[in-house]
């Protein structure tokens, strides 16, 4: 029978084991959960999170040379409890039994912290290329996390408008900026790969479980607001494009919508700078293909002018072709009577 004492390297955890792991990670969840869009439900779908959980364990095992300081979900969750209690890295290292090499112990501790907060604490040599890391060498983990997110926005006077057309769908379709779905909260809204992609943290269910988290509560709420901004609930084009993506958290389409003052750029603190840079990149792009011209409705006058011109060109070409054919027929009849 599956349990929390199963190996983290065996089969994916069963539903009951997932529930126990979630409780160890984030504390007891209410029987009826009220989500960010106001809907109440007794179902919490953690499939997307546990794909991340399994992949993270496998990656750490690989980079640790096939050996880790823990073997079971319970042992891993025991380290999580120490992290939640404010234990330093040194204290946790010394608690591992039997004692392990420094690098292997740190890899296991970093894994536990990563599973707890969905942030990257991995040593640089083991990190996924291009990801943003949270530095934590000493002291309590929570202090390092709050320090990482403590710096306020620098683009104070940036004048951008987060209009209703500024959605993930249009970012991809109109601005040709590809969305890269990330499991690292610190990468959220980062423009990457020469500003051709934007990283989006899609784990809405994880965020909604952070009622008693060491993540700053305002950071969690603001991250959910950015998802409401870019993936507005009820938007048909957004739903059509992303609901079939089985690799992301489906709750990304059920975060409600932002209205009025909620769309003001100054309503954001943690993600303001990245929103500003993304919006400026979005506004600075111009259609390059007929398809992009069709979908780009940011400038209504320009859109109508372009398509009226295209229509006139098509009609002119058509009638010109008709006249040419008629002229050719008349010439033919003149030389070939009857």
C-alpha positions in Angstrom: 0.0 0.0 0.0 1.4 3.4 -1.0 2.6 5.6 1.9 4.8 8.5 2.7 7.5 5.9 3.6 7.8 4.9 -0.1 11.0 5.7 -2.0 11.1 9.0 -3.7 12.7 7.2 -6.7 9.9 4.5 -7.1 6.5 4.9 -8.8 4.8 8.4 -8.7 3.1 8.9 -5.3 -0.5 7.8 -5.0 -3.3 10.3 -4.3 -3.3 9.6 -0.6 0.5 10.0 -0.4 0.3 13.3 -2.4 -2.2 14.6 0.2 0.1 13.7 3.1 3.1 15.3 1.3 1.1 18.5 0.7 0.2 18.7 4.4 3.9 18.3 5.3 4.9 21.0 2.9 2.2 23.6 3.5 0.2 22.6 6.5 -3.4 21.3 6.6 -5.5 22.6 3.8 -9.2 23.5 4.5 -11.7 20.8 3.5 -13.3 23.4 1.3 -10.8 25.7 -0.4 -11.7 29.2 -1.5 -9.7 29.9 -4.6 -8.4 33.3 -5.8 -11.4 33.8 -8.1 -13.8 33.4 -5.2 -14.9 29.8 -6.1 -15.1 27.3 -3.3 -14.2 23.7 -3.9 -13.2 20.5 -2.0 -10.9 19.4 -4.8 -7.3 20.6 -5.0 -5.6 19.3 -8.2 -1.8 19.0 -7.6 -0.9 17.1 -10.7 1.2 19.9 -12.1 3.0 20.3 -8.8 3.8 16.6 -8.5 5.3 16.5 -12.0 7.7 19.1 -10.7 8.2 17.2 -7.5 9.1 13.9 -9.3 11.4 15.7 -11.9 13.2 17.6 -9.2 14.0 14.4 -7.2 15.2 12.7 -10.4 17.4 15.7 -11.3 19.0 15.9 -7.9 19.7 12.1 -7.9 21.3 12.5 -11.3 23.6 15.4 -10.2 24.4 13.6 -6.9 25.9 10.7 -8.8 23.1 8.3 -8.1 23.2 8.7 -4.3 21.3 11.0 -2.0 21.1 11.7 1.8 17.5 10.6 1.9 15.5 7.8 0.3 11.9 8.2 1.2 9.2 10.9 1.1 9.1 11.0 4.9 12.8 11.6 5.2 12.6 14.4 2.7 9.6 15.9 4.5 11.5 15.8 7.8 14.0 18.2 6.2 11.1 20.4 5.1 9.9 20.5 8.7 13.3 21.7 9.8 13.2 24.4 7.2 9.8 25.5 8.3 11.0 25.6 11.9 13.8 28.0 11.0 16.8 25.6 11.2 20.0 26.8 9.5 21.7 24.8 6.8 24.4 23.7 9.3 21.9 22.4 11.7 20.2 20.4 9.0 23.5 19.0 7.7 24.4 17.7 11.1 21.0 16.1 11.6 21.4 13.9 8.5 21.9 10.3 9.4 24.2 8.8 8.5 26.5 11.8 7.9 27.0 12.5 4.2 29.4 14.4 2.1 29.0 18.2 2.2 27.9 18.5 -1.5 25.5 15.6 -1.3 23.9 16.9 1.9 23.6 20.4 0.4 22.0 19.0 -2.7 19.4 17.2 -0.6 18.7 20.3 1.5 18.4 22.5 -1.6 15.9 19.9 -3.0 13.7 20.1 0.1 13.8 23.9 0.0 12.9 23.9 -3.7 10.0 21.5 -3.2 8.7 23.7 -0.3 8.8 27.0 -2.1 9.3 26.3 -5.8 12.4 28.5 -5.9 15.8 27.5 -7.2 18.4 27.2 -4.4 20.6 24.8 -6.3 24.4 25.2 -6.5 25.4 27.0 -9.7 27.1 23.9 -11.1 23.8 22.0 -10.8 21.4 24.8 -11.8 19.3 24.8 -14.9 20.8 27.2 -17.3 19.3 30.7 -17.3 17.3 30.4 -14.1 17.3 32.9 -11.3 18.5 31.6 -7.9 17.9 32.6 -4.3 21.1 32.7 -2.4 20.9 30.9 1.0 24.2 30.0 2.7 23.5 30.6 6.3 20.7 31.5 8.8 17.0 30.6 8.3 15.7 30.0 4.8 12.8 32.4 5.3 15.2 35.3 5.9 17.0 34.7 2.6 13.7 34.4 0.7 12.4 37.7 2.1 15.7 39.3 1.4 15.6 38.1 -2.2 12.2 39.7 -2.8 12.8 42.8 -0.7 14.1 45.2 -3.3 11.4 47.4 -4.6 10.8 48.4 -8.2 13.3 50.7 -9.9 11.1 51.8 -12.9 9.2 54.2 -10.7 8.0 56.7 -13.3 7.4 54.2 -16.1 4.2 55.1 -18.0 2.6 52.0 -19.3 -1.0 51.0 -19.6 -2.1 47.5 -18.8 -5.0 47.5 -21.2 -7.4 44.6 -21.8 -5.5 43.5 -25.0 -2.4 42.8 -22.9 -2.9 39.1 -22.5 -0.7 36.0 -22.8 -2.6 35.1 -25.9 -1.7 38.4 -27.6 1.8 38.4 -26.3 2.3 35.2 -28.3 0.0 35.8 -31.2 0.6 39.5 -31.9 4.1 40.3 -30.4 5.6 36.9 -31.3 7.0 36.5 -27.8 6.8 32.8 -26.8 5.7 31.9 -23.3 8.1 29.6 -21.5 6.3 27.8 -18.6 8.6 27.8 -15.6 8.6 25.9 -12.3 10.7 28.6 -10.6 8.8 31.4 -9.0 11.8 33.7 -9.1 11.8 33.5 -12.9 8.2 34.7 -13.3 7.8 37.4 -16.0 11.5 37.4 -16.9 12.3 38.1 -20.6 14.8 35.5 -21.7 16.7 34.3 -24.7 17.2 37.7 -26.3 13.7 38.8 -25.2 12.1 36.3 -27.6 10.5 34.4 -24.7 8.9 35.3 -21.3 8.9 33.0 -18.4 5.5 32.5 -16.7 5.1 30.7 -13.4 1.9 28.7 -13.9 1.5 26.8 -10.6 -1.7 28.5 -9.4 -2.7 25.6 -7.2 0.6 25.8 -5.4 0.2 29.6 -4.8 -3.4 29.0 -3.5 -2.0 26.5 -0.9 0.4 29.1 0.6 -1.8 30.3 3.4 0.9 29.7 6.0 4.0 30.0 3.8 7.4 31.6 4.4 6.9 33.3 1.0 5.8 36.9 1.5 2.0 36.8 1.5 1.8 39.9 -0.7 4.1 38.3 -3.2 1.8 35.3 -3.5 -1.3 37.5 -3.9 0.5 39.7 -6.5 1.7 36.7 -8.5 -1.9 35.5 -8.7 -3.0 39.0 -9.9 -0.4 38.9 -12.7 -1.9 35.6 -13.8 -5.4 37.1 -13.7 -4.0 40.0 -15.9 -2.4 37.8 -18.5 -4.9 34.9 -18.5 -8.3 36.5 -17.8 -10.9 34.0 -16.8 -13.7 33.9 -19.3 -11.6 35.1 -22.3 -12.5 32.7 -25.1 -9.3 33.1 -27.1 -7.2 32.5 -24.0 -9.2 29.5 -22.9 -9.1 28.0 -26.5 -5.3 28.3 -26.7 -4.2 27.1 -23.3 -6.9 24.7 -21.9 -5.5 21.8 -23.9 -2.0 22.2 -22.5 -1.7 19.2 -20.2 1.8 20.3 -18.9 0.5 23.4 -17.1 -1.7 23.9 -14.1 -5.2 24.2 -15.4 -6.2 26.7 -12.7 -4.2 29.3 -14.6 -7.5 29.9 -16.5 -9.5 30.2 -13.3 -8.0 33.2 -11.5 -10.7 35.7 -12.2 -10.1 39.0 -14.0 -8.6 42.4 -13.1 -10.8 45.5 -13.4 -10.3 49.3 -13.1 -7.6 50.3 -10.6 -6.4 46.7 -10.3 -4.9 47.1 -13.8 -2.8 50.2 -12.7 0.9 49.4 -13.0 1.4 51.1 -9.6 -0.8 48.4 -8.1 2.1 46.0 -8.5 5.3 46.0 -6.4 7.2 42.8 -6.7 6.6 42.3 -10.4 6.3 45.9 -11.5 9.7 46.2 -13.2 9.2 42.9 -15.2 5.6 43.9 -16.1 6.9 47.3 -17.4 9.6 45.7 -19.5 7.3 43.1 -20.9 4.7 45.7 -21.8 7.3 48.0 -23.4 8.5 45.0 -25.4 4.9 44.2 -26.4 4.1 47.8 -27.4 7.4 48.1 -29.3 6.7 45.1 -31.6 5.2 45.6 -35.1 3.4 43.0 -37.3 5.7 41.2 -39.7 3.3 38.8 -41.3 -0.3 39.0 -42.7 -1.4 36.7 -39.8 0.1 39.1 -37.2 -1.5 42.1 -39.0 -4.9 40.3 -38.7 -4.6 39.7 -35.0 -3.0 43.0 -34.0 -5.9 45.2 -32.8 -3.8 47.4 -30.5 -4.2 50.4 -32.8 -7.7 50.2 -34.2 -7.2 53.0 -36.7 -4.0 51.5 -38.1 -5.7 48.1 -38.3 -8.7 49.3 -40.3 -6.5 51.5 -42.5 -4.2 48.5 -43.3 -7.1 46.1 -44.2 -9.0 48.7 -46.2 -5.9 49.3 -48.2 -5.5 45.5 -48.7 -9.1 45.3 -49.7 -8.7 48.1 -52.2 -5.6 46.5 -53.6 -7.4 43.2 -54.0 -10.4 44.8 -55.7 -8.2 46.9 -58.0 -6.2 43.8 -59.0 -9.3 41.8 -59.5 -11.1 44.4 -61.7 -7.8 45.1 -63.6 -7.5 41.4 -64.3 -11.2 41.3 -65.5 -10.6 44.3 -67.8 -7.5 42.7 -69.2 -9.4 39.5 -69.9 -12.2 41.5 -71.6 -9.7 43.4 -73.7 -8.0 40.2 -74.8 -11.3 38.7 -75.8 -12.2 41.8 -77.8 -8.9 41.7 -79.6 -9.4 38.0 -80.3 -12.9 38.5 -81.7 -11.6 41.3 -83.9 -9.0 39.0 -85.6 -11.2 35.9 -85.6 -14.7 37.0 -86.7 -17.6 34.6 -86.2 
